[in-house]
């Protein structure tokens, strides 16, 4: 009787094991659990079954040992050994079943299982999107997109968010097949990964996203990944993330066109300038990024400036000029402090940008930029000086006309005040007429521009630079500029009253040559006939 019960118990335990295996297998296909979970579930279930079976057999064996007699005329010891052998056999069967479920841990096995069930609809594919293996997720993603990209888009996005490595292969495949739904999914993922890269402090999580971003963006041709990688290298919150972005960008050509950068890139332009031109003042991370991307090379520095000029042409003047201001205020060019006011205004940069395009590839970019700055300042000084000369002459003529007014005592008083002011303005005029070409350089550089306007501080800082040294501006020579000022003076009211004698003497005092005086006399005669 006892023997019969033991056989039934063994058969029952075997059937229980089979039932457990079938139940777990069905659950696996419906839920697609993580690889280790089925092994754990089956192992725990078998352990419980064998503990119960072993306990029962142990109690029966003890009872027989106490009585000293086994069933069927066998000794109690013989019966105990047979029961132990039966228990070991049951455990072996259980371990075999457990080993079968352990194959679920292997990625290729799950891929084969998924491939077998791909014809049975999207249910199994949706579950497989949660798999940790990129191989499995890639296959599930492809199958779902092939069935209906738009219908299953949320499941695909959710799965690829957790498995960025699978995203590149699946979405590139979709792009090759012309599946429009793939581009929509890629756009959503790229947007999510950008946000993660800029705000997350978990570099272990973000760095794989950075690599996936570059592959997805390139594979789907949605955008140029270099823009994101460059901006991430410059402005990400976490230093390690910035280094990840720079490392990914290292093998690519960083010289982006302004049309290829993101709308937010101008905000990061100041960091790009700092990494390219002020790496000595940067932190260790920025120095590392600058070295990785070779930003301090002459070629890349020129590109940084050209990119800034192009961005200014696209209505990003404020952000770009803010980024370039350290170059204006830095020690490299040695510009006077007041001169920087002009160079941080938008009006100064069209000329500078034109010159940047002409920078020689062999010349030092910083040195060339400093020369360009100085040329802009000189042009501003000349234009302002000319404006001041014309303004002084205008006031002088007005005051001379006022001196002729005599309507009683008030007119006489006005004439006296006008005469004093005219003399002062006449002195301003002669100050602005530069020394003659035949004068030595020392005399030439003693002439000073004394204008006081927005460019006045620049001219004060460049006292020793005069119009005679700036003849290249707008095609005018020093003699042309000087003659223009002298001719304007000779056209004043004094020409008609005194024949211009006073002004001729003034012209001689400031170094006018005989040739210039002859030209001036011709102007004087012309004015007298008007």
C-alpha positions, 0 to 999 in steps of 0.5 A, spaced: 500 500 500 505 504 501 509 502 495 503 504 491 502 511 494 509 513 493 509 511 486 502 515 485 506 521 489 512 521 484 507 521 478 503 526 481 510 530 482 512 529 475 505 532 472 506 538 477 513 539 474 510 539 467 504 543 469 508 548 472 513 549 466 507 549 461 504 555 465 510 559 466 511 558 458 504 561 456 506 566 461 512 568 458 509 568 451 504 573 453 508 577 458 515 577 455 518 577 462 525 579 463 530 574 461 532 571 469 525 572 471 522 565 468 528 561 471 527 564 478 519 562 477 520 555 475 526 554 480 522 557 486 516 552 484 520 546 483 523 547 490 517 547 493 514 541 490 521 537 491 521 540 499 513 537 499 515 530 496 522 530 500 518 531 506 513 526 505 518 520 503 522 522 509 516 521 514 515 514 510 522 512 510 522 513 518 516 510 519 519 503 516 526 504 519 522 504 526 518 498 524 524 495 521 520 492 515 519 494 508 513 493 503 514 487 499 518 483 504 524 488 503 528 491 508 527 498 510 534 500 508 533 497 501 526 501 501 529 508 503 535 507 498 529 506 492 525 512 495 532 516 495 533 514 488 526 516 485 527 523 489 534 524 485 530 522 479 525 527 480 530 533 481 534 531 475 527 532 471 526 538 474 533 541 473 532 539 466 526 543 465 529 549 469 535 548 464 530 549 458 527 555 461 534 558 462 535 558 455 531 564 455 536 568 458 540 568 451 538 574 446 538 569 440 533 564 443 528 570 444 529 573 437 528 566 434 522 565 439 519 572 437 521 570 429 516 564 430 510 568 433 511 574 428 505 572 424 500 572 429 499 579 430 502 585 434 501 582 441 507 579 442 511 584 438 508 589 443 510 585 449 517 584 446 518 592 446 520 591 453 526 586 452 533 589 455 536 586 448 537 591 443 536 585 438 530 583 440 527 590 441 530 591 434 526 585 431 519 587 435 520 594 432 521 592 425 515 588 425 510 593 428 512 598 423 511 593 418 504 592 421 502 599 422 507 604 424 502 610 426 497 605 430 503 602 434 507 608 434 506 609 442 509 602 443 515 603 439 516 610 442 516 607 449 520 601 447 526 605 443 526 610 449 528 604 453 533 601 448 536 607 444 541 602 441 535 599 437 533 605 435 538 607 430 538 600 426 530 600 426 529 607 424 534 607 419 531 601 416 524 604 416 527 610 413 530 606 407 523 602 406 520 609 406 516 608 412 513 615 414 511 613 421 519 612 422 520 619 421 515 621 426 518 616 431 525 619 430 523 626 431 520 624 438 526 621 440 531 626 438 527 631 442 526 627 448 534 625 448 536 633 447 532 635 453 535 629 457 542 631 455 541 638 457 538 637 464 540 630 466 546 630 471 546 622 470 552 621 465 551 614 465 544 614 462 545 620 458 552 618 454 548 612 451 543 617 448 548 621 445 551 616 441 544 613 439 542 621 437 548 621 433 546 614 429 538 616 429 539 623 426 544 620 421 540 614 419 534 618 418 537 624 415 532 628 420 537 633 422 545 634 422 547 631 429 553 635 429 549 641 431 546 638 437 553 635 439 556 641 438 551 645 443 551 639 448 559 640 448 558 647 450 552 648 454 550 641 457 549 641 465 553 635 466 561 635 465 561 628 463 555 629 458 559 635 455 565 630 454 561 625 451 558 629 446 565 632 444 568 625 444 562 623 439 563 629 435 571 628 435 570 624 428 566 629 425 567 635 421 565 640 426 565 646 421 557 647 421 554 652 416 549 657 420 543 654 416 545 647 420 545 649 427 539 649 431 535 656 433 538 655 440 545 655 438 546 662 438 545 662 446 551 657 446 556 661 441 559 665 447 561 658 450 564 656 443 568 663 442 571 662 449 573 655 448 576 657 441 580 664 443 580 664 451 582 656 453 587 659 458 581 662 462 576 656 461 575 650 466 578 643 466 572 640 462 572 646 457 580 645 456 579 638 455 573 639 450 577 645 446 583 640 445 578 634 443 575 638 438 581 642 436 578 649 437 584 653 438 587 651 431 587 657 426 582 653 421 577 652 426 578 659 429 576 662 423 570 658 422 568 660 429 568 667 427 565 666 420 559 662 423 558 668 428 558 673 422 553 668 418 549 668 425 548 675 425 546 676 418 540 671 421 538 676 426 542 673 432 546 679 433 545 680 440 547 673 442 553 673 437 556 680 439 555 678 446 559 672 445 565 676 441 565 681 446 571 678 450 575 678 444 574 686 444 575 687 451 581 682 451 588 683 452 590 680 445 588 687 441 590 692 447 584 696 445 583 702 449 577 701 453 573 707 450 574 704 443 570 697 445 564 701 445 564 702 438 566 695 437 560 692 441 555 695 436 552 692 430 554 697 425 561 695 426 561 688 424 559 688 417 566 691 415 569 686 420 565 680 417 567 682 410 575 682 412 574 675 416 572 672 410 579 674 407 583 672 412 589 668 410 589 661 412 596 662 414 596 668 418 594 668 425 587 669 426 587 673 432 592 678 429 588 679 423 582 680 427 586 685 431 588 689 425 581 689 423 578 692 429 584 697 428 581 699 421 574 700 423 576 704 429 580 709 424 575 709 419 570 711 425 575 716 427 576 719 420 568 719 418 567 723 425 573 728 424 570 730 417 563 730 420 566 735 425 569 739 420 563 740 416 559 742 423 564 747 425 564 750 418 556 750 418 556 754 425 562 758 422 558 761 416 552 762 421 555 766 426 559 770 420 552 772 417 549 773 424 555 778 425 552 782 419 546 783 423 545 790 426 538 792 428 541 797 433 544 796 440 542 788 440 545 787 433 552 790 435 552 786 441 550 780 437 556 781 432 561 782 438 558 775 441 558 772 434 565 775 432 568 771 438 565 765 437 567 765 430 574 766 432 573 760 436 570 756 430 575 758 425 580 755 430 577 748 430 577 749 422 584 750 422 585 744 427 582 739 423 586 741 416 592 736 417 599 738 415 601 738 408 604 732 405 611 736 404 611 736 412 615 731 416 612 726 419 613 728 426 609 735 425 604 730 421 603 726 428 602 732 432 596 734 429 590 732 433 583 730 432 579 733 438 572 731 436 567 730 442 562 725 440 560 717 440 567 716 437 570 722 441 574 717 446 577 713 440 580 719 437 582 722 444 586 715 445 589 716 438 591 723 438 598 721 434 594 718 429 591 724 424 588 724 417 594 725 413 596 718 416 589 715 414 589 717 406 586 710 404 579 711 407 574 711 401 579 712 396 581 719 399 588 721 399 591 726 405 591 731 400 584 730 398 581 731 405 586 737 407 584 740 400 576 739 402 577 742 409 581 748 406 576 749 400 570 749 405 573 754 409 575 759 403 567 758 401 565 762 408 563 769 408 570 772 409 571 770 402 566 775 399 568 781 404 576 780 404 578 776 398 579 770 403 586 773 405 585 771 412 583 764 410 589 764 406 594 766 412 590 761 416 592 755 411 599 757 410 599 757 418 597 750 418 602 748 412 598 748 406 602 748 400 603 753 394 599 748 389 593 747 394 593 755 395 592 755 388 586 750 388 584 754 394 584 761 390 580 758 384 575 755 389 575 762 392 574 766 385 568 761 384 565 762 390 566 770 389 562 769 382 556 765 386 
